Amino acid sequence: MVRWTPNNMPKSGRCRKLPLMDVETIRKIRVFHESFPQYAVTPLAALDKLADRLGVGGIYVKDESGRFGLNSFKALGCTFALAAFIAGSLGDDALDFSYNRLISPETRRKLGDLTFYAATDGNHGRAVAWAARQMGQKAVIFMNKGCPPARLEHIRREGAEASISDLNYDDTIRHAAALALKNPGGAIVQDTAWEGYEDIPERIMQGYGVMTLEACEQMRDMGYGKPTHMIIQAGVGAFAGSAQGLVSNLYSNDAPVTFVVEPDAADCYYRSALRGDGETVKVGGDMPTIMAGACCGGPNPPSREILQK
């Protein structure tokens, strides 16, 4: 059974976070990604038989299985977030950085050794580990309880120190953040935000925007102009807010109709929309779900603002 509700949350006032997904900024971030030797545009797969069955003009799926060799879009956000953190530590702008500058001996000499901490149930942690390794830095990854050992091994193969905790996802984030705070060279890298911690999550959202920009340009090149509907998943919602923000800026008042989908055991966006007064509803407990990567109990505030308004 699918439960759904329209977004009736209050929309008064301008969206303060929409400028994060400015189209020209995302295009500059794509130039940053293009400097990586592993970067390639991922396919937009056409589901022609399903489209015929449903009687629609076309259904397309952005296939991220080949992104940076990681089977996930997550590295788009993590590479830019780590680059932004490194650039900020050196007093520079991440948009002026490239892969070669990040790995240069001069950058390493000025920067010293860093340790990037993250909590994950799979893809995010693997992406942080991969990005840190590309930049010659260390990663420490904590997985929430119930994560399969195979995902742990994927992360360890990227050179990270990784373990499975006995905590749920949100408590694992708090544990990782506390350890990062104790390390003078440590930084927590999460795609969710909280008071006093928004810069890295927002940079992750901007990195994710490259995928949506690619998909919109691919649809244009296929002769469709723009999508009429967009279906996006939400865990904490960083990708969902990123995608909605990008299309809202790209298509202005003619943006596609958006469906945000999440597992019923971790349905913080659904419950918040159902409440309808603009207040956030969080989900606690173990949140059992087969939807890997979406077992998250609380919305990412910058994304939630974009999705709400």
ZIBELRA-V830118 format. One record per residue. N is the residue number from 1. RES is the residue in one letter. SS is DSSP state (alpha for helix, beta for strand, coil for the rest). Layout:
n & res & ss
N & RES & SS
N & RES & SS
This chain:
n & res & ss
1 & M & coil
2 & V & coil
3 & R & coil
4 & W & coil
5 & T & coil
6 & P & coil
7 & N & coil
8 & N & coil
9 & M & coil
10 & P & coil
11 & K & coil
12 & S & coil
13 & G & coil
14 & R & coil
15 & C & coil
16 & R & coil
17 & K & coil
18 & L & alpha
19 & P & alpha
20 & L & alpha
21 & M & alpha
22 & D & coil
23 & V & alpha
24 & E & alpha
25 & T & alpha
26 & I & alpha
27 & R & alpha
28 & K & alpha
29 & I & alpha
30 & R & alpha
31 & V & alpha
32 & F & alpha
33 & H & alpha
34 & E & alpha
35 & S & coil
36 & F & coil
37 & P & coil
38 & Q & coil
39 & Y & coil
40 & A & coil
41 & V & coil
42 & T & coil
43 & P & coil
44 & L & beta
45 & A & beta
46 & A & beta
47 & L & coil
48 & D & alpha
49 & K & alpha
50 & L & alpha
51 & A & alpha
52 & D & alpha
53 & R & alpha
54 & L & alpha
55 & G & coil
56 & V & coil
57 & G & coil
58 & G & coil
59 & I & coil
60 & Y & beta
61 & V & beta
62 & K & beta
63 & D & coil
64 & E & coil
65 & S & coil
66 & G & coil
67 & R & alpha
68 & F & alpha
69 & G & alpha
70 & L & coil
71 & N & coil
72 & S & coil
73 & F & coil
74 & K & alpha
75 & A & alpha
76 & L & alpha
77 & G & alpha
78 & C & alpha
79 & T & alpha
80 & F & alpha
81 & A & alpha
82 & L & alpha
83 & A & alpha
84 & A & alpha
85 & F & alpha
86 & I & alpha
87 & A & alpha
88 & G & alpha
89 & S & alpha
90 & L & coil
91 & G & coil
92 & D & coil
93 & D & coil
94 & A & alpha
95 & L & alpha
96 & D & alpha
97 & F & coil
98 & S & coil
99 & Y & alpha
100 & N & alpha
101 & R & alpha
102 & L & alpha
103 & I & coil
104 & S & coil
105 & P & alpha
106 & E & alpha
107 & T & alpha
108 & R & alpha
109 & R & alpha
110 & K & alpha
111 & L & alpha
112 & G & coil
113 & D & coil
114 & L & coil
115 & T & beta
116 & F & beta
117 & Y & beta
118 & A & beta
119 & A & beta
120 & T & beta
121 & D & coil
122 & G & coil
123 & N & alpha
124 & H & alpha
125 & G & alpha
126 & R & alpha
127 & A & alpha
128 & V & alpha
129 & A & alpha
130 & W & alpha
131 & A & alpha
132 & A & alpha
133 & R & alpha
134 & Q & alpha
135 & M & coil
136 & G & coil
137 & Q & coil
138 & K & beta
139 & A & beta
140 & V & beta
141 & I & beta
142 & F & beta
143 & M & beta
144 & N & coil
145 & K & coil
146 & G & coil
147 & C & coil
148 & P & coil
149 & P & alpha
150 & A & alpha
151 & R & alpha
152 & L & alpha
153 & E & alpha
154 & H & alpha
155 & I & alpha
156 & R & alpha
157 & R & alpha
158 & E & coil
159 & G & coil
160 & A & coil
161 & E & beta
162 & A & beta
163 & S & beta
164 & I & beta
165 & S & coil
166 & D & coil
167 & L & coil
168 & N & coil
169 & Y & alpha
170 & D & alpha
171 & D & alpha
172 & T & alpha
173 & I & alpha
174 & R & alpha
175 & H & alpha
176 & A & alpha
177 & A & alpha
178 & A & alpha
179 & L & alpha
180 & A & alpha
181 & L & alpha
182 & K & alpha
183 & N & coil
184 & P & coil
185 & G & coil
186 & G & beta
187 & A & beta
188 & I & beta
189 & V & coil
190 & Q & coil
191 & D & coil
192 & T & coil
193 & A & coil
194 & W & beta
195 & E & coil
196 & G & coil
197 & Y & beta
198 & E & coil
199 & D & alpha
200 & I & alpha
201 & P & alpha
202 & E & alpha
203 & R & alpha
204 & I & alpha
205 & M & alpha
206 & Q & alpha
207 & G & alpha
208 & Y & alpha
209 & G & alpha
210 & V & alpha
211 & M & alpha
212 & T & alpha
213 & L & alpha
214 & E & alpha
215 & A & alpha
216 & C & alpha
217 & E & alpha
218 & Q & alpha
219 & M & alpha
220 & R & alpha
221 & D & alpha
222 & M & coil
223 & G & coil
224 & Y & coil
225 & G & coil
226 & K & coil
227 & P & coil
228 & T & coil
229 & H & beta
230 & M & beta
231 & I & beta
232 & I & beta
233 & Q & beta
234 & A & coil
235 & G & coil
236 & V & coil
237 & G & coil
238 & A & alpha
239 & F & alpha
240 & A & alpha
241 & G & alpha
242 & S & alpha
243 & A & alpha
244 & Q & alpha
245 & G & alpha
246 & L & alpha
247 & V & alpha
248 & S & alpha
249 & N & alpha
250 & L & alpha
251 & Y & alpha
252 & S & alpha
253 & N & alpha
254 & D & alpha
255 & A & coil
256 & P & coil
257 & V & beta
258 & T & beta
259 & F & beta
260 & V & beta
261 & V & beta
262 & E & coil
263 & P & coil
264 & D & coil
265 & A & coil
266 & A & coil
267 & D & coil
268 & C & alpha
269 & Y & alpha
270 & Y & alpha
271 & R & alpha
272 & S & alpha
273 & A & alpha
274 & L & alpha
275 & R & alpha
276 & G & coil
277 & D & coil
278 & G & coil
279 & E & coil
280 & T & coil
281 & V & coil
282 & K & coil
283 & V & coil
284 & G & coil
285 & G & coil
286 & D & coil
287 & M & coil
288 & P & coil
289 & T & coil
290 & I & coil
291 & M & coil
292 & A & coil
293 & G & coil
294 & A & coil
295 & C & coil
296 & C & coil
297 & G & coil
298 & G & coil
299 & P & coil
300 & N & coil
301 & P & alpha
302 & P & alpha
303 & S & alpha
304 & R & alpha
305 & E & alpha
306 & I & alpha
307 & L & alpha
308 & Q & alpha
309 & K & coil
